[in-house]
């Protein structure tokens, strides 16, 4: 159990991570550290927006499951209540609330209550606070992701957050006042960051689970909510929410902020990219009005949370929320005037450390960026610019091999070196029988004239194969049929060669290995040993590059292995 408690809401499954850097690219605060080509969450930098869990193509970014802890709570406590986020209506489609409540109670919960009644209390307290406060800019505390972002990355605006608990935590206080402090409260919603919020307030929320957790739990228990017949106790407790049910949509909090003694300018923004821009210059605001900002991290609001179930359009989800609000009146029964939901948010700055210009230049030079023209800013590494990448390297969040252009150059240089060191003639030919590349050893084998051309144009890229040798028809046959040729003897006057042709990309690119059979057996042994040495020294690097860049470098591995096989086979023949 301790391991479960120590596990953060989002974590990495290393075996599934394929070093694609998509999570780095998509993370709004770059809270990712690359270590040994694996992308790990930096816990103290993470704002738990959950975006990485949505974009990871291999499912390496995992959401901590809370159901096991909920089961344990239900087994040990008779009075456990589920606080249900108001976005339930947009997620459990074609399901009456009475059926959903019946299904939840079937899991063992004493009652189900709407988190939205906590939202209404927050709206009331915020309204009073705004009317009593000096003109300025104020920010809602409803979204835990926004709160975490301001705490860690915009701490100069921490004072602007209204000093009240979130709707989830306020709801927990309402339930404890109504039912007693001995109850246990579980939260269910589409937000991953609520798990972090619950971790920080264990006196109020036992554990937070997602709608996905809840749906999977139903399935494991073979509960089909749509088939249940609700009973008289299958309704929200202790009362239905009113305006608070609008909280899951962008602007949903604003109707609950009443204008009484003075004018309050109310605005709503969603999506972290917009929010960054909104709060960028808040400290320069000098007008006489009070401005209240409802900021939600997810585009469109909580109805688009990272742990949502439904893929229905945001418009339909919003319609469903608004339509239910118009149909179901609220009905507060308890006196909440003395209930304390105040709090004070503390900054926890995670801004980057200062690095000198010389340090940045050295980091850039490590990945081949020696002048401004070398800084491509391609974002292949996941960072917006080469400079940002250099800063990440200096802070230990990034590795040199994340730079795609640098590794491509490394791959090219390494392949070129290997091609030249192989003690056999190697040439690559495309489907038009044009040479893509050739090593010097091959040019020497083909004669003085070819060698002279090679001096002028190393590699002979683009040269017609038929112009420099008599066996271009063999390459054409392999390109046409896809059938490889292994160890074909070729005679050209006094020359005797052993030729093998292998596919790199069938029908598009092949490579040939040419060896001089006039070489004595001792020479063959030396060639084999030299090839082994080249492979031993350089294969690990080539394989690493090939893994990073795929087919752009993988042919080198195949070439080396083919040379090895050819020379081994030739050794056996010479021994016979």
NORJO-V294501 format. One record per run of one state. SS is the DSSP state (~ for helix, > for strand, _ for the rest). FROM is the first residue (numbers start at 1). LEN is the number of residues. If there is no record, write none. Layout:
ss=SS from=FROM len=LEN
ss=SS from=FROM len=LEN
This chain:
ss=_ from=1 len=1
ss=~ from=2 len=5
ss=_ from=7 len=3
ss=> from=10 len=3
ss=_ from=13 len=1
ss=~ from=14 len=3
ss=_ from=17 len=5
ss=~ from=22 len=5
ss=_ from=27 len=5
ss=> from=32 len=4
ss=_ from=36 len=2
ss=> from=38 len=4
ss=_ from=42 len=9
ss=~ from=51 len=5
ss=_ from=56 len=5
ss=> from=61 len=3
ss=_ from=64 len=3
ss=~ from=67 len=10
ss=_ from=77 len=3
ss=> from=80 len=5
ss=_ from=85 len=3
ss=~ from=88 len=4
ss=_ from=92 len=5
ss=~ from=97 len=10
ss=_ from=107 len=4
ss=> from=111 len=4
ss=_ from=115 len=1
ss=~ from=116 len=17
ss=_ from=133 len=4
ss=> from=137 len=3
ss=_ from=140 len=4
ss=~ from=144 len=10
ss=_ from=154 len=1
ss=~ from=155 len=6
ss=> from=161 len=1
ss=_ from=162 len=2
ss=> from=164 len=1
ss=_ from=165 len=2
ss=~ from=167 len=13
ss=_ from=180 len=4
ss=> from=184 len=6
ss=_ from=190 len=3
ss=~ from=193 len=8
ss=_ from=201 len=6
ss=> from=207 len=4
ss=~ from=211 len=10
ss=_ from=221 len=4
ss=~ from=225 len=3
ss=_ from=228 len=15
ss=~ from=243 len=4
ss=_ from=247 len=2
ss=> from=249 len=1
ss=_ from=250 len=4
ss=~ from=254 len=3
ss=_ from=257 len=7
ss=> from=264 len=7
ss=_ from=271 len=1
ss=~ from=272 len=8
ss=_ from=280 len=2
ss=~ from=282 len=3
ss=_ from=285 len=5
ss=> from=290 len=7
ss=_ from=297 len=4
ss=> from=301 len=1
ss=~ from=302 len=3
ss=_ from=305 len=9
ss=~ from=314 len=14
ss=_ from=328 len=14
ss=> from=342 len=1
ss=_ from=343 len=14
ss=~ from=357 len=9
ss=_ from=366 len=6
ss=~ from=372 len=3
ss=_ from=375 len=11
ss=~ from=386 len=9
ss=_ from=395 len=5
ss=~ from=400 len=3
ss=_ from=403 len=1
ss=~ from=404 len=18
ss=_ from=422 len=3
ss=> from=425 len=6
ss=_ from=431 len=3
ss=> from=434 len=5
ss=_ from=439 len=1
ss=~ from=440 len=7
ss=_ from=447 len=1
ss=~ from=448 len=9
ss=_ from=457 len=7
ss=> from=464 len=1
ss=~ from=465 len=3
ss=_ from=468 len=4
ss=~ from=472 len=10
ss=_ from=482 len=3
ss=> from=485 len=8
ss=_ from=493 len=2
ss=> from=495 len=11
ss=_ from=506 len=3
ss=> from=509 len=8
ss=_ from=517 len=4
ss=~ from=521 len=29
ss=_ from=550 len=1
ss=~ from=551 len=25
ss=_ from=576 len=1
